[in-house]
Amino acid sequence: MGTIQFDAARAATSAPVLRATAAAVGADHALDAARLLTAWATGFVTMELAGAFRLGGDLDDAYDYGIAHHVGSLVSGE
């Protein structure tokens, strides 16, 4: 895949999260917020795939909790 195709694919896949974060925090901080959410979600999934969450509880509930609190902190500007 050439650089132009790669850049277009990256832009297409990042557009939804950038739109969502821009709506939450404004255009000036949309990329920062997108990076925060992407890094958190990537870490969560990586830990799950590595079997690091063996303490019990519902992982879907934990993921939903994390997303809600991240988004909530972004919306409130904390």
PyMOL commands that set and color helices and strands:
alter all, ss='L'
color gray80, all
select helices_A, chain A and resi 3-25+27-49+59-76
alter helices_A, ss='H'
color red, helices_A
deselect
rebuild
show_as cartoon
